[in-house]
Amino acid sequence: IAKVAAAVPTSMYFSWETHHFKGGSTCAPRATPLLAKRSKADVPLYIINLASRRDRWDHIKDQFTQAGLPYKRVEAASATVPWDEQLVLKSWNTSWNAQYNKDMASRVVPLSPGEAGCARSHIGVWKQVAAGSAPLACVFEDDADLDEGARQLLESSINELPGGADMLYLMYQDKNPGGNKPVSNLLFRPSVVFWTRGYCVSQAGAKKLVELLPVIGPVDVWLAEFAFPKLQVFATVSQIGRQSRQFEGDSDIVHSTLTSGLSPKAIKERQQRLRQLLFG
């Protein structure tokens, strides 16, 4: 593992964890690698995880281990570190997003540090995939639960991807089902899907995403608004997992559309009210 970590260029946007959590490791060496039949190449699986969220890491690595999936940990970008606007802009217009959220007003709001950190974390992985040798890689956030049969569905979906595919969504929120286009029993072409909890990106797709920077707004919204029209995007008919109920209401990301203009105290109070309404 140390050799793998040393081989990856480090920056403030992307870093391998070079130490081990006590009792755990950054990868699952005994899991059988995923193999893309068309390219006969292994498909690396990256899990984004904040160093401060050991609880999430323990949960997600157990999920992958039980599913027989290999994984590599990527340390998430900190929300407390200032960011370069060549990567992520500091404000965004909610008008496009408001089409899919009746409670959202159209306005320009500052991006929250947590949203920027999330975007920078994904950008770091895209850069790694773009510069690497694997034709395809999959990216997961650490608050996911994998469904039974996740590995089989993931392998089948990957191997059914048409040539030239840039992205494959594995877990998502479908915001416009009527606009989707069926491809096969396993895949469809999504119109608008949100969330970046689980997806695959080809090397060519990662290069396109890097060329499209900066990210404007939350990364999942930016992908749907700005990247979808320029990429070949697919999604699995059956999702391979979902948000873990263990971490519902326990997000490290403050959403700019809910908190713009509020004081830190008011933001905290609003988050507490939302948790009470959702979970009692």
N, C-alpha and C positions, 0 to 999 in steps of 0.2 A: 504493500500500500504506500509506503514511504517513497518508493521509486516512482509510482504513478503520480503522487502529489508533487514531487520534485520536477517532473517532466512538464507540468502545466504552468504556463506563465501566470504570475499573480499580479493583481492590480486591485484598486479599491472597488472595482465593479464585479470581480469574480475571484474566488479563492477556494481551493480545496482545503478541507480541514486536514491539517498535518499532524494533529494529535488524536488520541483516542479518548472517547468518554470511558470512564471506568466501567468495565464490564461490557463494553460494546465496541464496535468498530465502524469504520466509514464505509465498508462494503461487505457484500456477502459472497466470499470466494467459493463456497461450495455449491451455490446455485448454478444450474445449467444456463449458459448464455442464451438469449433469444437470437434466433437466426432468421434473417430475411432471405427467403429462398431465391428471390430473383437476383440479388447481389451476392449471395452466399457470404454475407458479412454480419458480424455480431451487431446487435442494436443496444447501445448503452442506455441505461435508465438512470436519470439524474433526479435526486430529491432535494428540493430547496428547503433549508431549515435554518432558523435563527439560532445562534449559539446559546441564547438565553432560554430557548424552549427545548430543554432536555426531555420534558414530558412528551412533547409531540414527536421528537425523534425516536424515543423508545417505542411509541405506539406505531409509527409508520414503518419502522424497520421490522417490527414483529409482523406487520401485515404482509410485507414483501417476502419475508423469510417463509411464512406459512404458505404463501402462494408459489413458492419456488422461483421467485424472480430475483435476479441479481440487481444490485443497486450501487450507486455512488452518491455520497453526500456532497452537496454544494452549500457552502455557508451563505445565507441570505445577506444582502446589503443592509447595513444599519440605517434606520430612519433618522438617526441623529447626525449623520455625516452630510455636509453640504454637497449638492450635486451639480453637475455640469449640464447646462441647458442644451448643449449639443446632443445630449442623450435623452433628457426628459425636460419638457417645458414646465414652467412653474405655475402656469394657469391654463385653464381650458374652458371651452364653451360647451355647455350641457345640451344645446338645442337638439342635436342628433339623438343623443341618449334619451331625451325627454319624449321622443316618439314612442318609446317602449316602456315608459314609466309614467303613468297618469298622475302620479303625485309629485313629479319633478318639474320645476319651473325652468324655462330657458334663460340662462344667464352665464356670465363669465365668473368662474370661481377659482381661487387658488388651489392647486393640488396639495393634498396633505403630505407631510413627510413620509408617512407609512405607505401611501400609494406610490410615491416616488421610489421608496426603497424596494417595493415589490417589483416595479417596472425595471429598476436597475438590476435586480436579481435575475430576472428573465433575460434581459439584454446580455448579461454576462454569460449565460448558458448559450444563447444564440451565437455569440462571438466564438465560443469554444467549439460549437458544432461546425460553424462556418470554416474555422481554421483547422479542424481535425480531419481524420481520414474516414470516419464512419459515414456512409451514405444517408443514414437515418438515426435519430436519437429520440428518446421520449423524456418528457419533463413532468415532474409531479411536485405539488405542494404538500406540506407535511400534515395537513388536516384532513387527509382522505382516508376513507375505508374502502378496501377492495372487496368486490363481491366474489362469491364462490365461482370458480371457473374463470377468474380474471386472466390468468396466464393464457389459457387456451383461446379465449376471445381476443386477447391482444395479438397473439401470434397469427390467428386466422385473419384478423382485420389488416394487420401489417402486410401479410402476404397476398391480400386481395387488392391492395392499393394499386390504382392505375399508374403507369409510368408518367413521370412529370408531376406527381402529387407533391405539394409543398408542406401541407399540414394535415394532421389527422386528430380531431378532437375525440377524446376518450371519456371525459366527464364535462358536462356543460349545462347551461341554462338556455333552453331554446326559446328565443324571444319572437320568432315569426315562423311557426310550423307550416303555415300555408305557403310559404315561399321556398320550402325545401324541395330538392329534386332527388328522387330515388336513383340509386346506382346499382345496388344489388341487395340481397337479403341481409347483408352485414353493414353496408355503407350507404350514405346519402350525401348530397351536396347541401350544406346548410346555408340558409339565407342570413340569419343573424343569431349567433350564439355567444353567450357571455361565459365568463369564468376561465381561469387558467389552472384549474386544479389538476388536470391531467391531459396531456396532448403529446403528439409526436411531431417532429419537424425534420424535414430532409435537409441535407447540407445545402442544397440549392435554395430551399426555402429560408434557411437561416441567413444566408447571404442577402437575400432579398429584404428580409426584415431589418438587417443592419443597414442596408442602403436606404431604407425608408425612414430611419431615425431623423429627428427626435420623436419619441413617444409623446403624444398630446393627450393628457387625461389618464384615467385608470387604464392599465395595460390591456385588460380584456376588452374594454370599450374601444380603445384605439385599434386593436386588431380587427374587430368587427367593422368599424367605420372606415378605416384607412387601408388596412392590409388586405382584407377579403377581396376587394375589387381587383387587386393586382396579383393575387396568389391563387393556386389551385388548392382549395380547401375542402376537406372531407370530414365526416363524423361517423362514429359507429352508431348503428341503429339502437343497439343495446349498450348502455354505458357500462364501463367495467367497474365502476364504484360510485361513491357519493361522498358528501361531506360527513366526516365522523360526528356522530351525535355527541361524542365525548367533548368536542370542542366547539359546538354550536354556541354562539353568543360569547365566544372567547377569542375574538379576532385581535391581532396586533395592529391592524390597519384601521385608522380613523378615516371614514369616507367623507370626502370634501363636499359632496352634495347634501349631506345631512348636517354638517357642522360649520359651514362657511359663515364667518362673521361672529361665531360664538367664542366666548372666553374658554380657557382650559377647564375651569370649574363647570361651566355650562355644558361643555362637551362630555365631561365625565358623568354629569347628572343625566344627560340625554341617553348615553350608552346604558346606564343603569336602568332607566325606565324601559328602554327597548328590551333589555334582557328579561325584565319582570313581565312585560307584555307577552314575550315569546315563550318564556320558559317557566313563568310563575315564581 
